[in-house]
Amino acid sequence: MDERRRAPRLQEENEVTITVVSGGNDLPEEKVIHNRSKDISASGARIQAHIYLPVDTLLMMEMKLNTVREMITVIGKVKWVKIIYEDESYEAGVQFVNTPGDAVRKLRDYVSWKLEYNKK
């Protein structure tokens, strides 16, 4: 199977505050959601949420990176959704879009540093 990822992905949980910016008709009533990312890269993340986020929903995500205790804000679009427990837990793949270069650079540097650190 070919790897389609654009950037290395780090398997790490981080706190995420998600704000729903826009989307289709099935948007959740909650506009701010506190949950976790399951993995991250400079181009996207897999997040876990307690509400369903439809594909193409635009999100603002404030991610608190564990090791460096830094907050990074990114804009992302939901690309896929997986039901973990019906009406309780969902996973979503989020691709970062229109994200400032500084945030992308910080994520890329963090992921590279952590992957190198974990090899030791």
C-alpha positions as CSV (number, residue, x, y, z in Angstrom):
1,M,0.0,0.0,0.0
2,D,1.4,3.4,-0.9
3,E,1.8,6.0,1.8
4,R,-0.2,9.1,0.9
5,R,0.9,11.3,3.8
6,R,2.6,14.6,2.9
7,A,4.5,14.8,6.2
8,P,5.7,12.5,8.9
9,R,3.1,11.7,11.5
10,L,3.7,11.6,15.3
11,Q,1.6,9.2,17.3
12,E,1.0,11.3,20.4
13,E,-2.1,12.6,22.2
14,N,-2.4,16.4,22.7
15,E,-5.1,18.5,24.2
16,V,-7.2,20.2,21.5
17,T,-9.8,22.9,21.7
18,I,-12.0,22.7,18.5
19,T,-14.2,25.6,17.4
20,V,-16.6,24.8,14.5
21,V,-16.1,27.6,11.9
22,S,-18.5,26.4,9.1
23,G,-19.8,23.4,7.4
24,G,-23.0,21.8,6.0
25,N,-26.4,21.2,7.5
26,D,-25.5,18.6,10.1
27,L,-23.3,20.8,12.3
28,P,-23.2,20.1,16.0
29,E,-25.0,22.4,18.3
30,E,-21.8,22.8,20.4
31,K,-19.4,25.3,18.8
32,V,-16.4,24.7,21.1
33,I,-15.3,21.1,21.8
34,H,-12.5,20.1,24.2
35,N,-10.9,16.8,23.2
36,R,-7.6,15.2,22.1
37,S,-5.6,14.7,19.0
38,K,-4.4,11.1,18.5
39,D,-1.6,12.0,16.1
40,I,-0.3,15.1,14.3
41,S,1.8,16.2,11.4
42,A,2.6,19.5,9.8
43,S,-0.3,18.9,7.3
44,G,-3.0,17.4,9.5
45,A,-4.2,15.5,12.6
46,R,-6.4,12.6,13.7
47,I,-8.7,13.9,16.4
48,Q,-11.1,12.2,18.9
49,A,-14.3,14.0,19.6
50,H,-17.5,13.3,21.6
51,I,-19.7,14.7,18.8
52,Y,-20.0,14.0,15.1
53,L,-18.1,16.4,12.8
54,P,-19.4,16.0,9.2
55,V,-16.9,15.8,6.4
56,D,-15.9,19.2,5.0
57,T,-16.6,20.9,8.3
58,L,-14.1,23.8,8.8
59,L,-12.5,23.9,12.2
60,M,-10.2,26.1,14.2
61,M,-8.0,24.0,16.4
62,E,-5.9,25.2,19.3
63,M,-3.5,22.4,20.1
64,K,-1.4,22.3,23.2
65,L,1.8,20.3,22.4
66,N,2.6,18.1,25.4
67,T,6.4,18.3,25.6
68,V,7.0,21.9,24.9
69,R,3.7,23.2,26.5
70,E,3.2,25.5,23.5
71,M,-0.2,26.3,22.0
72,I,-0.5,26.2,18.2
73,T,-3.6,27.4,16.3
74,V,-4.5,25.9,13.0
75,I,-7.4,25.8,10.6
76,G,-8.5,22.4,9.3
77,K,-11.1,20.7,7.2
78,V,-12.6,17.3,8.2
79,K,-11.7,14.8,5.5
80,W,-13.0,11.6,7.1
81,V,-15.0,10.4,10.1
82,K,-15.0,7.1,11.9
83,I,-17.6,6.1,14.6
84,I,-15.9,4.6,17.6
85,Y,-19.0,4.4,19.9
86,E,-22.3,5.5,18.5
87,D,-23.3,8.9,19.9
88,E,-20.3,8.9,22.3
89,S,-17.0,8.9,20.5
90,Y,-15.8,9.7,17.0
91,E,-12.4,10.0,15.2
92,A,-11.9,12.4,12.4
93,G,-9.1,13.1,10.0
94,V,-8.4,16.8,9.6
95,Q,-6.3,18.4,6.9
96,F,-4.8,21.8,7.8
97,V,-5.8,24.5,5.3
98,N,-5.1,28.3,5.3
99,T,-2.8,27.8,8.3
100,P,-0.1,30.5,8.9
101,G,3.4,29.4,7.9
102,D,4.6,30.0,11.4
103,A,2.2,27.4,12.8
104,V,3.1,24.9,10.1
105,R,6.8,25.4,10.8
106,K,6.4,25.0,14.5
107,L,4.4,21.7,13.9
108,R,7.0,20.4,11.5
109,D,9.9,21.2,13.8
110,Y,8.0,19.7,16.8
111,V,7.2,16.4,14.9
112,S,10.8,16.1,13.6
113,W,12.2,16.7,17.0
114,K,9.9,14.2,18.7
115,L,10.5,11.5,16.1
116,E,14.3,12.0,16.4
117,Y,14.1,12.0,20.2
118,N,12.0,8.8,20.2
119,K,14.6,6.9,18.1
120,K,17.2,7.3,20.9
